[in-house]
Amino acid sequence: MSFSIVAAGPNGYQVIVDYIWGTATEALLATLNNHDLSSYAGGRGIRLVNVGSMAGPDIRLPAAVLRSNQLQIMGSGTGNFPPAAEMQRYASEILALAATGQISVETQEHGLSEIAEVWDLNKKSDVRSVIRIAG
């Protein structure tokens, strides 16, 4: 796996968004520790952002990885959202763009009776399922 990580980023990485965690992240960290992967991406190091844990909730983190790399490990979730006023401003800006057609989300409408069949469609496509409750 470490060869794949190096091959995918021969010039280093600045941000890695990690949906997997677990053993996959341990392999990434081992690659960093072996200096097979440039951790000095643009002189700013690497920011590892955890957003999921599909391969498990825990990792082993060798201390040497933290001492020998410019590495920041952080998470992205509801606990570290910006303050409410800032989020309201972002939401207002996004809704204004959507209202004028400058951004859009492709949707596909389904009746409530179809929910079992379409539940996992969002995992397979960028089209978002919208469930119609009545009518």
Secondary structure, 3 states (H helix, E strand, C coil): CHHHHHHHCCCCCCEEEECCCHHHHHHHHHHHHCCCCCCCHHHCCEEEEECCCCCCCCCCCCHHHHHCCCEEEEECCHHHCCCHHHHHHHHHHHHHHHHCCCCCCCEEEEEHHHHHHHCCHHHHCCCEEEEECCC
